[in-house]
Amino acid sequence: MPQASPLWWLNILIFMNIILLNLNMLIYTFFNLKLIKEEKKKKKTTLNW
């Protein structure tokens, strides 16, 4: 069916975009958590001093 092929491609593109967005969000949250942990460590060290 040649009529269905463009829709199929659109679905694939949308699916890929969603996956990429999810990956970006995961990476972003992961780095934010790391930064927060580092900040907490710094605060702990300052409190100890």
N, CA, C and O atoms as CSV, one atom per row, in Angstrom:
chain,resi,resn,atom,element,x,y,z
A,1,MET,N,N,0.842,-1.200,0.000
A,1,MET,CA,C,0.000,0.000,0.000
A,1,MET,C,C,0.884,1.260,0.000
A,1,MET,O,O,1.510,1.562,1.017
A,2,PRO,N,N,0.947,1.987,-1.101
A,2,PRO,CA,C,1.788,3.192,-1.131
A,2,PRO,C,C,1.210,4.338,-0.304
A,2,PRO,O,O,1.943,5.233,0.117
A,3,GLN,N,N,-0.090,4.313,-0.072
A,3,GLN,CA,C,-0.736,5.388,0.696
A,3,GLN,C,C,-0.355,5.318,2.179
A,3,GLN,O,O,-0.314,6.344,2.858
A,4,ALA,N,N,-0.080,4.126,2.675
A,4,ALA,CA,C,0.215,3.950,4.101
A,4,ALA,C,C,1.683,4.230,4.434
A,4,ALA,O,O,2.012,4.488,5.592
A,5,SER,N,N,2.562,4.182,3.439
A,5,SER,CA,C,3.995,4.346,3.720
A,5,SER,C,C,4.358,5.700,4.349
A,5,SER,O,O,5.155,5.719,5.287
A,6,PRO,N,N,3.811,6.839,3.876
A,6,PRO,CA,C,4.177,8.107,4.528
A,6,PRO,C,C,3.754,8.153,5.993
A,6,PRO,O,O,4.480,8.680,6.836
A,7,LEU,N,N,2.584,7.603,6.295
A,7,LEU,CA,C,2.119,7.565,7.683
A,7,LEU,C,C,3.061,6.709,8.529
A,7,LEU,O,O,3.368,7.041,9.674
A,8,TRP,N,N,3.508,5.610,7.944
A,8,TRP,CA,C,4.442,4.706,8.629
A,8,TRP,C,C,5.725,5.451,8.970
A,8,TRP,O,O,6.232,5.351,10.088
A,9,TRP,N,N,6.248,6.195,8.003
A,9,TRP,CA,C,7.471,6.979,8.234
A,9,TRP,C,C,7.250,8.036,9.310
A,9,TRP,O,O,8.114,8.261,10.158
A,10,LEU,N,N,6.077,8.687,9.268
A,10,LEU,CA,C,5.749,9.695,10.285
A,10,LEU,C,C,5.732,9.066,11.674
A,10,LEU,O,O,6.265,9.627,12.631
A,11,ASN,N,N,5.110,7.892,11.768
A,11,ASN,CA,C,5.055,7.189,13.053
A,11,ASN,C,C,6.455,6.880,13.560
A,11,ASN,O,O,6.741,7.053,14.745
A,12,ILE,N,N,7.331,6.424,12.669
A,12,ILE,CA,C,8.708,6.106,13.053
A,12,ILE,C,C,9.425,7.364,13.541
A,12,ILE,O,O,10.102,7.336,14.569
A,13,LEU,N,N,9.277,8.461,12.809
A,13,LEU,CA,C,9.925,9.717,13.194
A,13,LEU,C,C,9.443,10.192,14.564
A,13,LEU,O,O,10.246,10.602,15.402
A,14,ILE,N,N,8.141,10.136,14.787
A,14,ILE,CA,C,7.572,10.555,16.073
A,14,ILE,C,C,8.103,9.658,17.189
A,14,ILE,O,O,8.489,10.137,18.255
A,15,PHE,N,N,8.118,8.352,16.927
A,15,PHE,CA,C,8.608,7.382,17.905
A,15,PHE,C,C,10.060,7.673,18.275
A,15,PHE,O,O,10.424,7.665,19.451
A,16,MET,N,N,10.885,7.931,17.259
A,16,MET,CA,C,12.296,8.234,17.480
A,16,MET,C,C,12.453,9.518,18.286
A,16,MET,O,O,13.288,9.590,19.188
A,17,ASN,N,N,11.648,10.535,17.961
A,17,ASN,CA,C,11.706,11.803,18.696
A,17,ASN,C,C,11.360,11.602,20.165
A,17,ASN,O,O,12.000,12.178,21.045
A,18,ILE,N,N,10.349,10.785,20.425
A,18,ILE,CA,C,9.941,10.509,21.809
A,18,ILE,C,C,11.076,9.813,22.555
A,18,ILE,O,O,11.378,10.161,23.697
A,19,ILE,N,N,11.704,8.827,21.909
A,19,ILE,CA,C,12.817,8.106,22.534
A,19,ILE,C,C,13.957,9.071,22.853
A,19,ILE,O,O,14.516,9.037,23.948
A,20,LEU,N,N,14.297,9.929,21.897
A,20,LEU,CA,C,15.383,10.892,22.104
A,20,LEU,C,C,15.061,11.845,23.250
A,20,LEU,O,O,15.928,12.147,24.070
A,21,LEU,N,N,13.819,12.318,23.308
A,21,LEU,CA,C,13.412,13.216,24.391
A,21,LEU,C,C,13.530,12.524,25.742
A,21,LEU,O,O,14.016,13.109,26.710
A,22,ASN,N,N,13.080,11.266,25.799
A,22,ASN,CA,C,13.169,10.513,27.051
A,22,ASN,C,C,14.619,10.335,27.469
A,22,ASN,O,O,14.948,10.476,28.647
A,23,LEU,N,N,15.490,10.026,26.510
A,23,LEU,CA,C,16.914,9.865,26.807
A,23,LEU,C,C,17.502,11.168,27.331
A,23,LEU,O,O,18.247,11.171,28.311
A,24,ASN,N,N,17.168,12.265,26.682
A,24,ASN,CA,C,17.666,13.571,27.117
A,24,ASN,C,C,17.210,13.879,28.543
A,24,ASN,O,O,17.993,14.368,29.357
A,25,MET,N,N,15.949,13.595,28.842
A,25,MET,CA,C,15.421,13.840,30.179
A,25,MET,C,C,16.143,12.985,31.215
A,25,MET,O,O,16.474,13.461,32.301
A,26,LEU,N,N,16.386,11.712,30.872
A,26,LEU,CA,C,17.091,10.814,31.790
A,26,LEU,C,C,18.495,11.328,32.073
A,26,LEU,O,O,18.925,11.374,33.226
A,27,ILE,N,N,19.211,11.718,31.012
A,27,ILE,CA,C,20.578,12.227,31.162
A,27,ILE,C,C,20.560,13.500,32.007
A,27,ILE,O,O,21.379,13.664,32.911
A,28,TYR,N,N,19.628,14.393,31.708
A,28,TYR,CA,C,19.511,15.667,32.423
A,28,TYR,C,C,19.266,15.444,33.914
A,28,TYR,O,O,19.927,16.050,34.758
A,29,THR,N,N,18.308,14.566,34.231
A,29,THR,CA,C,17.989,14.276,35.632
A,29,THR,C,C,19.179,13.619,36.324
A,29,THR,O,O,19.474,13.918,37.481
A,30,PHE,N,N,19.861,12.718,35.609
A,30,PHE,CA,C,21.023,12.023,36.175
A,30,PHE,C,C,22.102,13.024,36.557
A,30,PHE,O,O,22.650,12.959,37.658
A,31,PHE,N,N,22.410,13.948,35.658
A,31,PHE,CA,C,23.440,14.947,35.933
A,31,PHE,C,C,23.007,15.885,37.058
A,31,PHE,O,O,23.828,16.284,37.884
A,32,ASN,N,N,21.727,16.235,37.094
A,32,ASN,CA,C,21.218,17.089,38.172
A,32,ASN,C,C,21.367,16.400,39.522
A,32,ASN,O,O,21.767,17.028,40.502
A,33,LEU,N,N,21.044,15.104,39.573
A,33,LEU,CA,C,21.196,14.344,40.815
A,33,LEU,C,C,22.656,14.328,41.248
A,33,LEU,O,O,22.959,14.496,42.429
A,34,LYS,N,N,23.560,14.126,40.294
A,34,LYS,CA,C,24.996,14.125,40.592
A,34,LYS,C,C,25.413,15.466,41.172
A,34,LYS,O,O,26.137,15.518,42.166
A,35,LEU,N,N,24.958,16.553,40.555
A,35,LEU,CA,C,25.294,17.899,41.026
A,35,LEU,C,C,24.757,18.126,42.434
A,35,LEU,O,O,25.446,18.691,43.283
A,36,ILE,N,N,23.531,17.688,42.679
A,36,ILE,CA,C,22.917,17.847,44.001
A,36,ILE,C,C,23.730,17.081,45.045
A,36,ILE,O,O,23.983,17.591,46.136
A,37,LYS,N,N,24.137,15.856,44.707
A,37,LYS,CA,C,24.954,15.052,45.620
A,37,LYS,C,C,26.263,15.772,45.929
A,37,LYS,O,O,26.694,15.827,47.080
A,38,GLU,N,N,26.886,16.320,44.896
A,38,GLU,CA,C,28.151,17.048,45.083
A,38,GLU,C,C,27.944,18.246,46.001
A,38,GLU,O,O,28.761,18.507,46.884
A,39,GLU,N,N,26.855,18.969,45.792
A,39,GLU,CA,C,26.550,20.138,46.619
A,39,GLU,C,C,26.358,19.722,48.079
A,39,GLU,O,O,26.844,20.390,48.992
A,40,LYS,N,N,25.650,18.620,48.285
A,40,LYS,CA,C,25.417,18.116,49.643
A,40,LYS,C,C,26.746,17.761,50.303
A,40,LYS,O,O,26.967,18.073,51.473
A,41,LYS,N,N,27.624,17.111,49.552
A,41,LYS,CA,C,28.948,16.752,50.070
A,41,LYS,C,C,29.708,18.010,50.480
A,41,LYS,O,O,30.315,18.053,51.550
A,42,LYS,N,N,29.674,19.012,49.643
A,42,LYS,CA,C,30.360,20.275,49.933
A,42,LYS,C,C,29.792,20.906,51.203
A,42,LYS,O,O,30.543,21.393,52.048
A,43,LYS,N,N,28.479,20.895,51.335
A,43,LYS,CA,C,27.824,21.460,52.514
A,43,LYS,C,C,28.231,20.692,53.768
A,43,LYS,O,O,28.489,21.286,54.814
A,44,LYS,N,N,28.287,19.366,53.652
A,44,LYS,CA,C,28.686,18.526,54.784
A,44,LYS,C,C,30.103,18.881,55.222
A,44,LYS,O,O,30.372,19.027,56.414
A,45,THR,N,N,31.001,19.018,54.262
A,45,THR,CA,C,32.394,19.335,54.582
A,45,THR,C,C,32.476,20.699,55.261
A,45,THR,O,O,33.230,20.868,56.220
A,46,THR,N,N,31.714,21.666,54.776
A,46,THR,CA,C,31.742,23.006,55.375
A,46,THR,C,C,31.193,22.947,56.798
A,46,THR,O,O,31.703,23.633,57.685
A,47,LEU,N,N,30.159,22.134,57.026
A,47,LEU,CA,C,29.588,21.998,58.367
A,47,LEU,C,C,30.601,21.340,59.305
A,47,LEU,O,O,30.729,21.740,60.463
A,48,ASN,N,N,31.318,20.334,58.805
A,48,ASN,CA,C,32.334,19.657,59.610
A,48,ASN,C,C,33.438,20.621,60.011
A,48,ASN,O,O,33.920,20.574,61.143
A,49,TRP,N,N,33.839,21.479,59.111
A,49,TRP,CA,C,34.881,22.453,59.431
A,49,TRP,C,C,34.333,23.481,60.411
A,49,TRP,O,O,35.053,24.395,60.812
